[in-house]
Amino acid sequence: MMNRVFVALDTPKLATAKELARRVRHHVGGIKLGLEFFLANGRHGVHEMAEIGLPIFLDLKLHDIPNTVAKAIQALGDLEPAILTVHAAGGRAMLEDAKAAAPAGTKVVAVTMLTSLDAQDMASIGLAPDPHAQVMRMTELAQAAGIDGIVCSGAEVAAAHTLWPRGFFVVPGVRPANGAVGDQKRVVTPRTALDAGASILVIGRPITSAEDPDMAAREIGATL
Ligand SMILES: O=c1ccn([C@@H]2O[C@H](COP(=O)(O)O)[C@@H](O)[C@H]2O)c(=O)[nH]1
């Protein structure tokens, strides 16, 4: 079976990202590049990382009016990432236009509720303090808009999968048992997330901040 771990290379330094990717490349299934990397290295950096030969997940979490998001996706041009993120809260028209603008081979997935937020955070931004209900609402919206899937925590993925059996489910906020949680609030172990229906797992610091990233990736892989 394919390796379903995408390593999040959250660094602005191209050389560091390349070095980390080379070290873990045989123990992960893909590379996730986020805003930090993209703003520092742009399209050139993505091309350089693609040379490593693993699928690229471009986690830009686009969130704007439909026209702007569609144009931004068109501007990515030949990068053709395997996966691209937008925010579900941009609304149905934005999601539809994002999918229409994306290359045919790119999965467009919508962030439902950041894994760094809990019920209290939701209340503080004027939402009902119920992450599960909000993720279900956003899952229905994403499905109705015709995109490929969603990003949610491992705590919601089983219910989201039931709602959308053919959806593609990206799960960050994944930590090995007893791993440092950091700024993540809705966290599960890699095994739990996969058993609950995750299509891929996004794992950053548990691998990239380890003394031996290669060993950390192998140890995580051994639990799956
Ligand atoms: O809800 C979300 C959406 C995206 N992310 C991203 O995943 C990684 C997680 O990194 P860790 O170091 O394993 O915490 C990071 O790039 C986030 O931008 C997320 O965590 N939650």
The ligand as an SDF file (V2000), in Angstrom:
LIG
                    3D

 21 22  0  0  0  0  0  0  0  0999 V2000
   -6.1500   22.4300   10.0790 O   0  0  0  0  0  0  0  0  0  0  0  0
   -4.9590   22.4060    9.7190 C   0  0  0  0  0  0  0  0  0  0  0  0
   -4.5800   22.6230    8.4100 C   0  0  0  0  0  0  0  0  0  0  0  0
   -3.2520   22.5570    8.0710 C   0  0  0  0  0  0  0  0  0  0  0  0
   -2.3060   22.2930    8.9930 N   0  0  0  0  0  0  0  0  0  0  0  0
   -0.8890   22.2210    8.5550 C   0  0  0  0  0  0  0  0  0  0  0  0
   -0.3680   20.9140    8.8320 O   0  0  0  0  0  0  0  0  0  0  0  0
    0.9570   21.0090    9.3290 C   0  0  0  0  0  0  0  0  0  0  0  0
    1.0180   20.4070   10.7060 C   0  0  0  0  0  0  0  0  0  0  0  0
    2.3200   20.5320   11.2150 O   0  0  0  0  0  0  0  0  0  0  0  0
    2.7320   19.8900   12.6300 P   0  0  0  0  0  0  0  0  0  0  0  0
    4.1520   20.3660   12.8010 O   0  0  0  0  0  0  0  0  0  0  0  0
    2.6240   18.3890   12.4760 O   0  0  0  0  0  0  0  0  0  0  0  0
    1.8240   20.4250   13.6720 O   0  0  0  0  0  0  0  0  0  0  0  0
    1.3520   22.4900    9.2720 C   0  0  0  0  0  0  0  0  0  0  0  0
    2.0520   22.7150    8.0810 O   0  0  0  0  0  0  0  0  0  0  0  0
    0.0200   23.2240    9.2300 C   0  0  0  0  0  0  0  0  0  0  0  0
    0.0910   24.4160    8.4690 O   0  0  0  0  0  0  0  0  0  0  0  0
   -2.6720   22.0720   10.2820 C   0  0  0  0  0  0  0  0  0  0  0  0
   -1.8270   21.8270   11.1720 O   0  0  0  0  0  0  0  0  0  0  0  0
   -4.0050   22.1190   10.6130 N   0  0  0  0  0  0  0  0  0  0  0  0
  1  2  2  0
  2  3  1  0
  2 21  1  0
  3  4  2  0
  4  5  1  0
  5  6  1  0
  5 19  1  0
  6  7  1  0
  6 17  1  0
  7  8  1  0
  8  9  1  0
  8 15  1  0
  9 10  1  0
 10 11  1  0
 11 12  2  0
 11 13  1  0
 11 14  1  0
 15 16  1  0
 15 17  1  0
 17 18  1  0
 19 20  2  0
 19 21  1  0
M  END
$$$$
